[in-house]
């Protein structure tokens, strides 16, 4: 078996607000909005918006009604700490950063080297509207 992720499902607080952010962000990573789907799954009482890429699907889901007022905190047990996307070059990281700035994204850290992680670790960190932390990273020596 290959250890490749097929899909990731993330529950967000405000699906409508979050979808508008991901509609701008995911195409920067090669996701096609033409393949975006939306469905309500009654048996689970959730709305799902799925973004497809040849290598991965990411689904955003609405929270349970009883949990909709909870806040995101990446250090809670069972929570997603952050999700990192691999870039092929530092130039790609910089390009994504420029688009994120245009989108008024919540930039946690502008692109820079992180020698404490790896000698050629170059990344940008930012948060989606619900506070979920993301990263775009290049670890190639350039």
N, C-alpha and C positions, 0 to 999 in steps of 0.2 A: 504494500500500500504506500502511495506517495503521501507525504504529510503536507497537503495543500488544502487551504481553507476554501470551501465551496461557497459559503455565505456567512454573513454576520447580520444579526438583527439587533437593533438598538432601540430601546424604548425612550421616547423623548416626551418632554412635558407639553409642548405646544407644537403639534404636528404641522399645522398650517404655516406657522412662522419658520419652523425648521426646514420644511420642504423648500421654501423660497430661497433659503441660504444654500442648501445642497443642489438646487437646480443651477446655481451659479458655480459652486465649487466642484462638483463631480465631473463636469466636462473638462476641467483643467487636468484631470487624472485619466482621461480617456473614456469615461462613461458616456454613453449615448442617451440623450433625453428621449430619443425615438423609441428606446427600449424600456423606458420607465413605465411601470404599471402601478395601479392603485386598486385596492380591493378592501371590502369589509368582510371580516370573518366572524360571523355571528356566534359560532360555537365558542369562540375565544373572546368575544366582545372587544374586538380591536380593529382599527383601521391600519392597513399596511401600505406603504409606498416603497416599491422596490426599484433599485437602480442596478442595471446589469452592465457588466464589463466582460470581455472574453475570459478573464482570469478570476473574476469574483463578483458576487452579488452582495449588495448591502441593502437591507430593508430597515426602514424607519417605522416604528409602530407607536400607536397612541397608548397612553397608560390606562391601567384599570381606573375606573371612576373613583374608587376609594383611595387611590394613591396619587391622583393628579396634582395635588398641592405639594407633594414632596419635592425637595430640591435635589439637584445632581451634586454628588460629592464623590470624586474619584478615589478617595481613600477609604470608602466604606467597603467592608467585606463583600465580595461578589460583584463589585462595581467595575466598570471598564476604566482603568487608569488613564490610558490614552491609546490612540490608534495611529500608527506611523505608516506612511506610504513612501515607497522607495522611488527616488528620482535617479535618473541615469547620469546626471551631471549637476554641478553646483549652479550652472546657468539655469537649469530647470527649476531648482529650488528658488532661485532669485525671481524667475518668471512667475511662479506660483505666488510668491510673496507680493509681487507688484499687483497681481490681480486681487489678492486678499485685501490689500490696502484700498484698491478701488471699490471693493465690496463693503468697506468699513468693517471688516472682520475684527474681532477682538484679538489683536496680536499679543501673545505672551512674550515672545522673544523673536526679534528680527533675525534673519539668517546670519549665522556666524559659525565659527569652528567650536567644537566641544571636545578638546583633547582629553578631558576627564572621562569621556565615553570611549573614544577611539582616536588615534592620531589623525585620521582623515575624516572625522565625523563632522559634517556640515549640515545644519538643519534650521528650519523655521518652526516655531510652535505657535499655535493659535487655538481659540475656542469657538465652537459653534454657538448659536444663540442660546441654547439651553445649558451651556457651560461645559459641554463635552470637549475634552482636549484632544487636539490632533497635531500631527507632525508630518512634515515632508523632509526627507533626509537623503543625502548622498554620502556614501562611505567610500567612494572611489578616490584613489590618489590622483590628483590632477596637477 
